[in-house]
Amino acid sequence: MSVLTQSWLLPSVLVLLQWSVCEAGMSFTVVEEIQQEKCVNLDMSQRLDDVGLYQDGDVIIGALINIHNLPPTPDLTFTKRTEIKPCTELQERSMRWVQAVVFAVEEINRNPFLLPGIQLGYHIQDSCSRYPYSLRSALSMISGGNHTCSNTRPAKLIIGDSASTQSIILSTTLRPLQIAMISYLASCPCLSNRQKYPNFFRTVPSDAYQARTMAQMVKRFGWTWVGAMVVDNDYGRGAVQVFEEEIKGMEICLAFFHTIYREQLAKDVDRAATTVQASSARVILVFAWYADVEAFLLELVRRNVTDRLFLASEIWSTSGHLLSNPQLYTISKGTLGVALRCAHIPGFDAHLRQLHPSRYPKDALLKALWQNIFTCSLQKNSSTGFQKSLSPCSGTESLKGMNRQFTDTSSLRVTYNVYLAVYAAAHAVHSLLTCTTQNNSDPERKPQCSSLDSITPAQLLQHIEQVNFTTQLGEKFYFQDGGIPPVYDLVNWQRAPDGSLHYVTIGKVEGNQLIINESAIIWPGDSGKVPVSVCTAECPPGTRKAIKKGLPVCCFDCLPCTDGEISNITGAVKCYRCPPEFWSNSFRNECVPRETEFLAFTETMGITLSSVAVSGALMTSTVAVIFLYHRNTPIVKANNSELSFLLLLSLKLCFLCSLVFVGQPSLWSCRLQQAAFGISFVLCISCILVKTIVVLVAFRSARPGSSALIKWFGPGQQRGSVLLCTCVQVIICAMWLSVSPPSPRHNYGIQGSKVILECTVGSVAGFATVLGYIGFLASVCFLLAFFARKLPDNFNEAKFITFSMLIFCAVWIAFVPAYVSSPGRYSVAVEIFAILASSFGLLVCIFVPKCYIILLKPENNTKKFLMGKT
């Protein structure tokens, strides 16, 4: 039944049950007034009070124990009056809790120092783990019973219930009556609210501590994808709620969350098993009663789903019933559980072993237990659920030497909580009655307590809050916000040598301290390794997590780090950029020093460009030698041999200055390369410009009245013009180098894994002025040569100058965008290529035709041919 259904059903049940009890009480009074002429059973629930145990005393302690586990299927036809029928499936474990109440009360009654002169009694009834039964039983106990002929005393407080949902209902119902409850197993964190449940106490820690412990275990073993299967009540839902709060910020997610309800157990178990089978979660959190867990595990076994690890809550982590089921040996091996702390109760084992129906003829529960253990019949009694067709008991049966869950006192957990609850109630009564102990100095003085008339539930409630005593184990006991401080054992289900299953204590929890002996843990499967339970495997170094939209944070993609970024840990959420002088390696998990790169003489490109530059210089020298050897020939004289040799010198410097650009940049090489380039080319263009002017002047001076032009532009003026033009560039370079000179730098932003060692231009304006001045002279030279290209001559030098300037300008116009867009050392190569291309263009266009005539057409090397007269 869902919580929503309970929300509207509970109030009606409470009203009806309270009305029934009240009417029973009034009828009881009426019947007494008519001198009990007739016994009347006002309870229409088939005498459920008989399914319990009663011992009279001066003060009665009520106890609710879930003696039976399976409630009958309710009749929902609504054709007749609804009756609450007895539950079935007697539980040996719960019967041990019943005997813990009996043993504790008998022990207290024998104690001369605790409640001297007062006899405690008990009234134990079955809660059946369902609120109609627990509520009806509780109201029956505090009202003195539902039978008009009963002589039972009302209980002053109630020990129970075992379930959180029932405890919430009982506490809410009994709060106006100020009747105290001391639960031994209800662990819902919600019950710690003292404003809502001021009459509720418990001898079990809150599930908030248990859920926190499980969250710590999940985090410790690296499980980020965990499923949950819980019982559909406040115990299960409250535990999961606390667990989810604890795992916030831990990157741990719930893969699924299923609830099971006992009334529809088969359907819920099938649905939960289907989800577990389909899920990638290998760790399952289980908060449920052991009988529900058994059905769940058996369904998984039927489906052959045996590779899961279960985190068991305290309610089933030490269940002898589950441990003894051979069908669960494989699937439940390796289970990790949080268990209530283990304690020893002196004399309790002997108490259980001496039990026999002949010694307790009125104990119907013991008779039912006897029949279950020895499979024999004592008598037919439908109220206790005895089976038919059983052979009668011989009377010689004995629990001595019997190895059953009922008699197993080696690890008392919940049983010890029940035992503590009885003692807490006894100490509260002792404090309320201001009992005195016997004074050894006065043997005549007997221990005594004040009048029993002073006991009221409200007064007893106040004294329970102040309970503080030392247990027989020497531990201090007190209530902290209605509960006790958290102390747990951590257990692991392991296979014994004989193949059976048992649990081994592998750690403990004290407060917030988690202590685990990991080497003692046996994991599921045969690998012996910690199981992996993740939605997505942790991202390896070199990658980072990328959350998938619409999925939990535990499900993600692993994206490689980008160039220049690394992640050197597993599960990194982001990548970190390497320092400027470092770069990421191929695996993106380490920063390595960048490789320094520059245009070196030893690499292919450097060798090629250097070879071309040297070849150009050698060609220029060869031309110079040819011209020098034939300096007296007409073609050399006609081309102004002085300017020609100066031009050849400047071209040679242009070829050689490109070598300064190759090699590792330094402070002086950076400054020298730009200055040498600028001055060499200006010297070269200046020579060509003067040669062009000389050609124009020479032809103009041949006209009548123009002979004076040659005097104004003689050899001295020619040399002066070249010097003047070159000095302008020298001044520009000097200013550039003095204000903002080029300098070497490490360029980290061009090629990721490499650092480019290059020369900066320093002042962009200075570099632009140098290039602009060269371009200006080249443009003027080109225009003058263009105008002189059609002068009448067999060897028109102006035409060759025009072609050379055309090539020169085209090269350097193309150089600007190529230089700007080329990265790193390629920008240097572009500049060298421009220098060499323009130099070769000048050399070829101006000097190759002359060398052709000198070497291959010597017959044309005459003045008459050059003047065009042949």
C-alpha positions in Angstrom: 0.0 0.0 0.0 1.4 3.4 -0.9 2.1 6.2 1.5 -0.6 8.2 -0.3 -3.2 5.6 0.5 -2.0 5.4 4.1 -2.5 9.2 4.4 -6.3 9.0 4.1 -6.8 5.5 5.4 -4.9 6.0 8.7 -7.1 8.6 10.3 -10.2 6.5 9.7 -8.5 3.4 11.2 -7.4 5.4 14.2 -10.9 6.8 14.8 -12.5 3.4 14.5 -10.0 1.7 16.7 -10.1 4.3 19.4 -13.9 4.3 19.3 -13.8 0.5 19.6 -11.6 0.7 22.7 -13.5 3.4 24.3 -16.8 1.6 23.8 -15.1 -1.5 25.2 -14.1 0.4 28.3 -17.6 1.8 28.8 -19.1 -1.6 28.3 -16.7 -3.1 30.8 -17.9 -0.6 33.4 -21.5 -1.3 32.7 -21.0 -5.0 32.9 -19.2 -4.5 36.3 -22.2 -2.6 37.5 -24.5 -5.5 36.8 -22.1 -7.7 38.8 -20.6 -9.4 35.7 -23.6 -11.7 35.2 -22.3 -12.5 31.7 -18.9 -12.3 29.9 -19.2 -10.4 26.7 -16.5 -10.3 23.9 -16.7 -6.8 22.4 -13.8 -7.4 20.1 -14.8 -8.6 16.7 -11.2 -9.5 15.8 -11.3 -13.2 16.6 -9.7 -12.8 20.1 -6.3 -11.3 18.9 -5.4 -10.7 22.6 -4.8 -14.4 22.9 -1.9 -14.1 20.5 0.4 -12.7 23.1 1.8 -13.2 26.6 0.7 -11.6 29.9 2.3 -11.6 33.4 0.6 -9.7 36.1 2.6 -7.3 38.3 2.4 -4.0 40.2 3.5 -2.1 37.1 2.8 -3.5 33.6 5.1 -2.9 30.7 3.5 -3.3 27.3 5.5 -4.7 24.4 4.7 -4.9 20.7 6.7 -7.6 18.9 6.1 -8.6 15.3 5.7 -12.3 16.2 4.1 -13.2 12.9 5.2 -11.8 9.6 2.5 -12.4 7.0 -0.8 -10.6 7.4 -3.9 -12.2 5.8 -5.2 -10.8 2.5 -7.9 -8.3 3.4 -11.5 -8.8 2.2 -12.2 -5.9 0.0 -15.7 -7.0 -1.2 -17.3 -5.0 1.5 -20.2 -7.4 1.7 -19.7 -8.1 5.4 -18.2 -6.5 8.4 -14.4 -6.3 8.1 -12.5 -8.3 10.7 -8.8 -8.2 11.7 -7.7 -11.8 11.3 -4.6 -13.3 12.9 -1.3 -13.2 11.0 0.7 -16.3 10.0 4.3 -17.4 9.7 5.8 -17.4 13.2 9.3 -15.9 13.4 11.9 -17.5 15.6 13.9 -14.4 15.7 11.0 -12.4 17.0 10.2 -15.0 19.6 13.7 -14.5 21.0 12.7 -10.8 21.4 9.6 -11.9 23.3 11.8 -14.0 25.7 14.1 -11.0 26.1 11.2 -9.1 27.6 10.3 -12.0 29.8 13.9 -12.6 30.9 14.6 -8.9 31.6 11.4 -8.5 33.7 12.2 -11.7 35.7 15.8 -10.5 36.2 14.7 -7.0 37.4 12.2 -8.6 39.8 15.0 -10.6 41.4 17.2 -7.5 41.7 17.1 -6.1 45.3 18.5 -2.7 44.1 16.2 -2.0 41.2 12.6 -1.5 42.1 12.8 -3.2 45.4 9.5 -4.4 46.6 7.9 -3.8 43.3 6.9 -6.5 40.8 7.1 -5.7 37.2 4.6 -7.4 34.8 4.5 -7.5 31.1 1.9 -7.6 28.4 3.2 -8.7 25.0 1.2 -8.7 21.9 1.7 -9.3 18.2 2.1 -6.2 15.9 2.4 -8.3 12.7 4.5 -5.5 11.2 1.3 -3.7 10.2 -0.3 -0.7 11.7 -3.9 -2.0 12.2 -2.5 -4.8 14.4 0.0 -2.7 16.3 -2.4 0.2 16.9 -5.2 -2.2 18.0 -2.7 -4.1 20.3 -1.3 -0.9 21.8 -4.8 0.5 22.6 -5.7 -2.8 24.0 -2.7 -2.9 26.4 -3.1 0.7 27.7 -6.8 0.2 28.3 -6.5 -3.1 30.1 -7.7 -5.4 27.3 -10.7 -5.7 25.0 -12.5 -8.4 27.0 -15.0 -7.5 29.7 -14.0 -10.6 31.7 -10.3 -9.7 31.7 -8.5 -8.7 34.8 -5.4 -7.4 33.1 -3.9 -4.1 34.3 -3.3 -1.2 31.9 0.2 -0.9 30.7 2.0 2.3 31.7 4.3 2.5 28.7 4.9 0.5 25.6 8.1 -1.1 24.3 7.8 -1.0 20.5 7.0 -1.0 17.7 9.7 -2.6 15.5 8.7 -0.7 12.3 9.0 3.1 11.9 5.7 3.6 10.2 3.8 1.8 13.0 5.9 3.8 15.6 4.9 7.1 13.9 1.2 6.2 14.1 1.5 5.0 17.6 3.4 8.0 18.8 0.9 10.4 17.2 -2.0 8.5 18.7 -0.5 8.1 22.2 0.9 11.6 22.4 -2.3 13.2 23.8 -2.4 10.5 26.4 1.3 11.2 27.3 2.1 7.5 27.1 5.8 6.8 26.4 7.1 4.4 23.8 10.6 2.8 23.7 11.2 1.2 20.3 14.0 -1.3 19.9 14.2 -1.2 16.0 12.3 1.8 14.6 15.2 3.8 13.1 13.5 6.3 10.8 15.4 9.7 11.1 12.0 11.4 11.2 11.3 10.1 14.7 14.1 12.2 16.1 11.9 15.2 15.8 11.1 15.8 19.5 8.4 18.4 18.7 6.3 16.0 16.7 7.2 12.8 18.7 8.0 13.9 22.3 6.8 10.5 23.7 9.0 8.4 21.5 12.3 6.9 22.5 14.4 4.2 21.0 17.4 1.9 21.9 18.5 1.8 18.2 20.4 4.5 16.4 18.7 6.6 13.9 18.9 5.5 10.2 20.6 8.9 9.5 23.8 7.4 10.9 23.3 4.1 9.1 22.7 5.9 5.8 25.7 8.1 6.4 27.8 5.0 7.0 26.7 3.5 3.8 27.4 6.7 1.9 30.9 6.7 3.3 31.4 3.0 2.3 30.2 3.8 -1.2 32.6 6.7 -1.5 35.5 4.7 0.0 35.2 1.9 -2.6 34.6 4.2 -5.5 31.0 3.2 -6.4 29.3 6.1 -8.1 26.3 4.2 -9.6 24.2 2.6 -6.9 20.7 1.2 -7.0 18.3 1.1 -4.1 15.5 -1.4 -3.2 13.6 -0.5 -0.1 10.4 -1.4 1.7 7.6 1.0 1.0 7.3 2.6 4.4 8.9 5.4 6.4 11.9 3.1 7.3 12.8 2.5 3.7 12.0 5.9 2.2 13.5 7.8 5.1 16.8 5.8 4.7 17.0 6.5 1.0 16.2 10.2 1.6 19.1 10.5 4.1 21.4 8.5 1.8 20.7 10.9 -1.1 21.4 13.9 1.1 24.7 12.4 2.2 25.9 11.7 -1.4 25.2 15.2 -2.6 28.4 16.7 -3.9 30.2 13.3 -3.9 29.4 12.6 -7.6 27.5 9.5 -6.5 24.1 8.8 -8.1 21.1 6.5 -7.6 20.8 4.4 -10.8 17.3 3.3 -9.7 15.0 3.4 -6.7 12.3 0.7 -6.2 10.0 0.1 -3.3 8.3 -3.2 -2.4 5.1 -3.6 -0.4 4.4 -6.9 1.3 0.7 -7.1 0.2 1.9 -7.1 -3.4 5.3 -8.6 -2.8 5.4 -10.8 -5.9 4.6 -8.0 -8.3 7.0 -5.5 -6.7 9.8 -8.1 -6.5 9.4 -9.0 -10.2 9.5 -5.3 -11.2 12.6 -4.6 -9.0 14.4 -7.7 -10.3 13.8 -6.6 -13.9 15.3 -3.2 -13.2 18.3 -4.7 -11.4 18.9 -7.1 -14.3 18.8 -4.3 -16.9 20.9 -1.8 -14.9 24.6 -1.4 -15.1 24.7 -0.7 -11.3 26.6 -3.5 -9.6 26.0 -2.3 -6.0 22.4 -2.4 -4.6 21.3 -0.7 -1.4 18.6 -2.8 0.3 16.5 -1.5 3.2 13.8 -4.2 3.9 12.7 -6.9 6.2 14.5 -10.2 5.8 11.5 -12.0 4.4 11.1 -9.4 1.7 14.8 -9.5 0.9 14.6 -13.3 0.6 11.9 -13.1 -2.0 13.9 -10.4 -3.9 17.1 -12.4 -3.9 15.4 -15.6 -4.9 13.9 -13.9 -7.9 17.4 -12.7 -8.9 18.7 -16.2 -8.5 15.9 -17.5 -10.8 17.0 -14.9 -13.4 20.7 -15.9 -12.9 21.6 -12.4 -11.8 24.4 -13.3 -9.4 27.0 -10.6 -9.9 25.7 -7.9 -7.7 26.9 -6.6 -4.3 24.3 -5.8 -1.8 24.6 -3.2 1.0 22.4 -4.6 3.8 20.7 -2.5 6.4 20.8 -3.6 10.0 17.4 -5.2 9.8 18.7 -8.1 7.6 22.5 -7.9 7.6 22.8 -10.6 10.3 19.7 -12.6 9.4 20.2 -16.3 10.3 17.3 -17.2 8.2 18.9 -15.8 5.0 22.3 -17.1 5.9 20.9 -20.6 6.3 19.2 -20.7 2.9 21.4 -22.7 0.4 19.7 -21.1 -2.6 21.2 -17.7 -1.6 24.8 -18.9 -1.1 26.0 -17.7 -4.5 24.1 -14.5 -4.9 24.6 -13.1 -1.4 28.3 -14.0 -1.0 30.2 -10.8 -0.4 27.3 -8.8 1.0 28.4 -5.8 3.1 26.1 -4.9 5.9 25.6 -2.4 8.7 24.7 -4.3 11.8 23.6 -3.2 15.3 26.3 -3.6 17.8 26.7 -7.0 19.2 26.3 -7.6 23.0 26.1 -10.4 25.5 23.2 -10.9 27.9 24.5 -13.0 30.9 22.1 -15.9 31.7 19.9 -15.4 28.6 21.1 -18.6 26.8 20.3 -20.7 29.9 16.9 -19.1 30.0 16.1 -20.0 26.4 17.4 -23.6 26.8 15.2 -24.3 29.8 12.0 -23.3 28.1 9.4 -26.0 27.8 5.6 -25.9 27.2 5.0 -28.0 30.4 6.6 -25.2 32.5 4.6 -22.5 30.8 1.2 -24.1 30.1 -0.5 -20.7 29.4 2.1 -19.6 26.9 0.4 -20.2 23.6 3.3 -18.6 21.7 5.8 -21.0 23.2 3.5 -23.9 22.1 3.5 -22.5 18.5 7.3 -22.2 18.5 7.6 -25.7 19.9 5.5 -27.1 17.0 7.6 -25.2 14.4 10.9 -26.4 15.9 10.0 -30.0 16.5 7.3 -30.4 13.9 4.9 -32.0 16.3 1.5 -31.1 17.7 0.8 -30.2 21.3 -2.9 -29.4 20.7 -5.2 -27.9 18.1 -5.5 -24.2 18.5 -6.5 -22.1 15.5 -5.6 -18.9 17.2 -2.0 -19.8 17.2 -2.0 -21.1 13.7 -1.1 -24.7 14.5 -0.9 -27.0 11.5 -3.0 -30.1 11.2 -1.8 -33.6 10.5 1.2 -33.4 12.8 2.2 -36.2 15.1 1.8 -35.5 18.8 4.8 -34.3 20.8 6.4 -36.9 23.1 7.2 -34.5 25.9 10.9 -35.3 25.8 11.8 -32.6 23.3 14.3 -30.1 24.6 16.0 -27.0 23.4 19.3 -27.9 25.1 21.9 -28.5 22.5 19.5 -27.4 19.8 21.1 -25.2 17.1 18.3 -22.9 16.0 18.0 -19.2 15.3 15.8 -19.0 18.4 18.5 -20.4 20.6 21.5 -18.6 19.0 22.8 -16.1 21.5 26.2 -15.7 20.1 25.4 -12.4 18.5 22.6 -10.6 20.2 21.7 -7.3 18.5 18.0 -6.5 18.3 17.5 -8.8 21.3 19.9 -6.7 23.3 18.0 -3.5 22.3 14.8 -5.1 23.6 16.6 -6.0 26.8 17.9 -2.4 27.2 14.4 -1.0 26.5 13.0 -3.0 29.5 15.8 -1.8 31.7 15.3 1.8 30.6 11.6 1.5 31.5 12.5 -0.1 34.9 14.9 2.7 35.8 12.4 5.3 34.8 9.8 3.7 37.2 12.5 3.4 39.8 13.3 7.1 39.5 9.6 8.0 39.6 8.8 6.0 42.7 12.0 7.4 44.4 13.0 3.9 45.4 15.7 3.5 48.0 18.2 0.7 48.2 19.1 -1.3 51.2 21.4 0.4 53.7 24.2 -2.0 54.7 24.8 -0.1 58.0 21.2 -0.7 59.0 20.1 -4.3 58.4 16.7 -3.7 59.8 15.9 -1.1 57.1 14.3 -2.7 54.1 14.5 -1.3 50.5 11.3 0.4 49.6 9.6 2.5 47.0 6.9 5.1 47.3 3.2 4.4 46.7 2.3 3.0 43.3 -0.7 5.4 43.2 1.7 8.1 42.2 2.5 6.5 38.8 0.9 8.3 35.9 1.9 7.9 32.2 2.8 11.7 32.1 5.1 11.4 35.1 6.7 8.3 33.7 7.3 10.1 30.4 9.3 12.8 32.1 11.4 10.3 34.0 12.2 8.3 30.9 13.8 11.4 29.3 16.2 11.6 32.3 17.2 7.9 32.4 20.9 7.5 33.0 22.3 4.2 34.2 25.2 1.8 33.7 24.5 -1.5 32.0 25.8 -4.8 33.1 28.4 -4.5 30.5 29.7 -1.3 32.1 28.4 1.0 29.4 26.6 4.3 30.1 23.1 4.4 28.9 21.1 7.6 28.3 18.8 9.0 25.7 20.1 11.7 23.3 17.2 13.4 21.5 15.1 10.3 22.2 17.8 7.9 20.7 21.2 6.6 21.5 24.6 7.4 20.1 25.5 5.5 16.9 27.5 2.4 17.3 27.5 -0.2 14.5 29.4 -3.3 13.4 30.2 -3.8 9.7 29.8 -7.3 8.5 30.7 -9.3 5.4 28.9 -12.4 4.2 31.5 -15.1 3.5 31.6 -18.8 2.6 32.7 -21.2 5.3 35.0 -24.2 4.4 31.9 -26.4 4.5 30.2 -24.2 1.8 27.7 -22.6 4.2 27.4 -18.9 4.6 28.1 -16.8 7.6 28.9 -13.2 8.4 32.3 -11.9 9.6 32.8 -8.6 11.4 35.1 -6.5 9.2 34.8 -3.1 10.9 32.9 -0.8 13.1 31.4 2.6 13.3 31.7 4.8 16.4 30.2 8.3 16.0 31.4 9.6 12.6 34.5 7.4 12.6 34.4 4.5 10.0 36.9 1.7 10.6 37.2 -1.0 8.0 39.6 -3.9 7.6 39.6 -4.1 3.8 41.9 -7.1 3.7 39.3 -9.2 5.6 36.6 -8.5 3.0 35.5 -11.3 0.6 34.0 -9.8 -2.6 31.4 -11.3 -4.9 32.7 -13.5 -7.7 36.0 -15.3 -8.0 38.2 -12.3 -8.9 38.7 -11.2 -5.4 38.6 -7.6 -6.6 36.5 -4.7 -5.5 33.5 -4.6 -7.8 33.1 -1.7 -10.2 29.8 0.1 -10.2 29.8 3.2 -12.3 27.6 4.6 -15.0 30.6 5.7 -17.0 34.2 4.5 -16.3 36.4 7.3 -14.9 38.0 9.3 -17.6 41.7 8.4 -18.0 44.4 11.0 -17.8 44.4 13.1 -20.9 40.7 13.5 -21.0 38.0 15.4 -19.1 34.4 14.8 -18.0 31.6 16.2 -20.1 28.2 15.8 -18.5 25.5 14.3 -20.8 22.5 16.5 -21.0 19.4 15.1 -19.2 21.4 12.4 -17.4 22.8 12.2 -13.8 26.2 13.7 -13.2 27.6 10.1 -12.9 26.9 9.6 -16.6 29.3 11.5 -18.8 31.5 11.5 -21.9 35.3 11.5 -21.8 36.6 14.2 -24.1 40.3 14.5 -25.0 42.0 17.6 -23.8 42.8 20.1 -26.5 46.3 20.9 -27.7 48.3 22.6 -25.0 46.1 21.3 -22.2 46.5 18.2 -20.0 44.8 16.3 -17.3 47.2 14.1 -15.3 44.6 12.5 -12.9 41.9 10.0 -13.4 38.4 11.5 -13.5 39.5 15.1 -14.2 36.6 17.5 -14.6 38.7 19.9 -16.6 41.9 20.2 -18.5 44.7 22.6 -17.4 46.8 24.6 -19.9 50.5 24.1 -19.9 52.8 27.0 -19.1 53.9 29.1 -22.1 57.2 27.3 -22.5 55.6 23.8 -22.3 53.2 21.9 -24.4 51.1 18.8 -24.0 52.4 15.4 -25.1 50.6 13.1 -27.4 48.7 11.5 -24.5 47.6 14.9 -23.1 48.7 13.8 -19.6 52.0 15.7 -19.3 53.5 19.0 -20.2 56.8 18.7 -22.0 59.2 21.5 -23.0 58.4 22.9 -26.4 60.8 22.2 -29.3 62.6 25.4 -30.3 62.2 26.0 -34.0 63.9 28.5 -36.3 65.2 28.5 -39.9 68.4 26.6 -39.4 71.3 26.0 -41.8 71.0 22.2 -41.1 67.5 21.7 -42.3 66.3 21.2 -45.8 64.7 24.6 -46.3 67.7 26.4 -44.8 70.1 24.5 -46.9 68.1 25.2 -50.0 67.8 28.9 -49.5 71.4 29.2 -48.4 72.6 27.3 -51.5 70.5 29.5 -53.7 71.8 32.7 -52.1 75.4 31.5 -52.4 74.7 30.5 -56.0 73.4 34.0 -56.7 76.4 35.6 -55.2 78.7 33.4 -57.3 76.7 34.2 -60.4 77.1 37.9 -59.6 80.8 37.5 -59.1 81.1 35.6 -62.3 79.3 38.4 -64.2 81.6 40.9 -62.5 84.6 38.9 -63.7 83.3 38.7 -67.2 82.6 42.4 -67.2 86.0 43.1 -65.7 87.7 40.9 -68.3 85.8 42.6 -71.2 85.8 46.1 -69.7 87.2 47.6 -72.9 84.5 46.2 -75.1 81.8 48.6 -76.4 78.9 46.8 -74.6 80.6 47.2 -71.2 81.6 50.8 -71.9 78.1 51.7 -73.3 76.5 50.5 -70.0 78.5 52.7 -67.7 81.0 50.2 -66.4 81.5 52.1 -63.1 77.8 51.9 -62.3 77.6 48.3 -63.6 80.3 47.2 -61.2 78.7 49.1 -58.3 75.4 47.4 -59.2 77.0 44.0 -59.3 78.5 44.7 -55.9 75.1 45.7 -54.5 73.5 42.6 -56.0 76.1 40.4 -54.4 75.3 42.1 -51.1 71.6 41.4 -51.6 72.3 37.7 -52.2 74.6 37.5 -49.2 72.3 39.5 -46.8 69.7 36.7 -47.1 72.2 34.4 -45.3 71.9 36.6 -42.2 68.2 35.6 -42.0 69.2 31.9 -41.6 70.3 30.5 -38.3 69.2 31.0 -34.7 68.2 34.6 -34.2 70.2 36.7 -31.8 70.2 40.3 -30.8 72.8 41.4 -33.4 71.6 39.1 -36.2 68.1 40.5 -35.8 69.4 44.1 -36.1 71.9 43.3 -38.9 69.5 41.4 -41.2 67.0 44.2 -41.6 69.6 46.9 -41.9 71.7 44.9 -44.4 68.6 44.1 -46.4 67.3 47.7 -46.5 70.7 49.3 -47.4 71.7 46.6 -49.9 68.5 47.0 -51.9 68.5 50.7 -51.8 72.1 50.7 -53.1 71.0 48.3 -55.9 67.9 50.3 -56.9 69.9 53.6 -56.7 72.4 52.2 -59.2 69.6 51.1 -61.5 67.9 54.4 -61.1 71.0 56.4 -62.0 71.7 54.1 -64.9 68.2 54.7 -66.2 68.7 58.4 -65.9 72.0 58.2 -67.7 70.3 56.4 -70.6 67.6 59.1 -70.8 70.2 61.9 -70.6 72.4 60.3 -73.1 69.7 60.1 -75.7 68.4 63.6 -74.9 71.9 65.0 -75.2 72.0 63.7 -78.8 69.4 66.2 -79.8 70.4 69.7 -81.0 70.8 72.1 -78.1 70.9 69.4 -75.5 74.6 68.7 -75.2 74.8 70.5 -71.9 72.7 67.8 -70.1 75.5 65.4 -70.1 77.7 67.9 -68.2 75.1 68.3 -65.5 75.0 64.5 -65.0 78.6 63.4 -65.3 80.3 60.6 -63.3 80.6 62.6 -60.2 76.9 63.5 -60.1 76.1 59.8 -60.7 78.2 58.7 -57.8 76.7 61.5 -55.7 73.2 60.5 -56.6 73.8 56.9 -55.6 75.4 57.9 -52.4 72.6 60.4 -51.5 69.9 57.8 -52.1 71.7 55.2 -50.1 72.4 57.7 -47.2 68.7 58.3 -46.9 68.1 54.6 -46.2 71.1 54.5 -43.8 69.5 57.3 -41.8 66.1 55.6 -41.8 67.7 52.3 -40.6 69.8 54.2 -37.9 66.6 55.8 -36.5 64.8 52.5 -36.6 67.5 50.7 -34.8 67.9 53.4 -32.2 64.3 53.9 -31.4 62.8 50.4 -31.5 65.2 47.9 -33.0 64.3 44.3 -34.0 65.0 41.7 -31.3 64.7 37.9 -30.9 61.6 36.5 -29.2 60.0 33.2 -28.5 56.7 32.9 -30.3 54.4 30.5 -28.4 51.2 31.1 -30.3 51.9 29.9 -33.8 52.7 26.2 -33.7 51.4 24.5 -30.5 54.1 22.0 -29.8 56.9 24.2 -30.9 58.2 27.6 -29.8 59.3 29.7 -32.8 62.5 31.6 -32.2 62.1 34.6 -34.5 63.0 38.3 -34.9 60.4 40.9 -34.2 60.5 44.0 -36.4 60.5 46.2 -33.4 58.9 49.3 -34.9 56.4 48.4 -37.6 56.6 52.0 -38.8 60.4 51.7 -39.2 60.1 48.5 -41.1 57.3 50.0 -43.3 59.5 53.1 -44.0 62.4 50.9 -45.1 60.2 48.9 -47.5 58.4 52.0 -48.6 61.6 53.8 -49.5 62.8 50.8 -51.5 59.4 50.7 -53.2 59.5 54.4 -53.9 62.9 54.2 -55.7 61.8 51.1 -57.6 58.6 52.8 -58.7 60.5 55.9 -60.0 63.0 53.7 -61.7 60.3 51.7 -63.3 58.5 54.8 -64.6 61.7 56.2 -66.1 62.7 52.9 -67.7 59.2 52.6 -69.1 59.4 56.0 -70.7 62.8 55.1 -72.2 61.9 51.6 -73.4 61.4 52.6 -77.1 64.6 54.7 -77.6 66.2 53.8 -80.9 69.0 51.3 -80.1 69.8 47.7 -80.9 70.5 47.2 -77.3 68.0 49.2 -75.3 69.1 48.9 -71.7 66.0 50.8 -70.6 63.8 48.0 -71.8 65.7 45.4 -69.7 65.6 47.7 -66.7 61.8 48.0 -67.2 61.5 44.2 -67.1 63.7 43.9 -64.1 61.8 46.6 -62.2 58.5 44.9 -63.2 59.7 41.6 -61.7 61.1 43.5 -58.6 57.8 45.3 -57.9 55.7 42.2 -58.5 57.9 40.2 -56.1 57.7 42.7 -53.3 54.0 43.5 -53.8 53.3 39.7 -53.4 55.7 39.6 -50.5 53.6 41.7 -48.1 50.5 39.4 -47.8 52.6 36.3 -48.0 54.9 37.6 -45.1 51.9 38.6 -42.9 50.1 35.2 -43.4 53.1 32.9 -43.0 53.7 31.4 -39.6 57.0 31.2 -37.7 60.0 30.4 -39.7 58.1 30.4 -42.9 57.8 34.2 -42.7 61.6 34.3 -42.7 61.7 32.0 -45.7 59.2 34.2 -47.5 61.4 37.3 -46.9 64.5 35.4 -48.1 62.7 34.1 -51.1 61.6 37.7 -52.0 65.2 38.9 -51.6 66.6 36.1 -53.8 63.8 36.3 -56.4 64.1 40.1 -56.8 67.9 39.9 -56.9 67.9 37.2 -59.5 65.3 39.2 -61.5 67.7 42.2 -61.5 70.7 40.1 -62.3 69.1 38.1 -65.1 67.2 41.0 -66.8 70.0 43.5 -66.7 73.2 41.4 -67.1 72.4 38.2 -68.8 71.6 39.8 -72.2 75.0 41.6 -72.0 76.9 38.4 -71.1 75.1 36.6 -73.9 76.5 39.1 -76.4 79.9 39.1 -74.8 80.3 35.4 -74.6 78.1 33.9 -77.4 77.8 36.8 -79.9 81.1 38.6 -79.9 80.5 39.8 -83.4 77.8 42.0 -82.1 80.0 43.5 -79.4 80.8 46.5 -81.6 79.9 50.2 -81.4 78.3 50.1 -84.9 76.0 47.3 -83.9 75.0 48.9 -80.6 74.2 52.2 -82.4 72.0 50.2 -84.8 73.9 51.1 -87.9 74.5 47.6 -89.3 
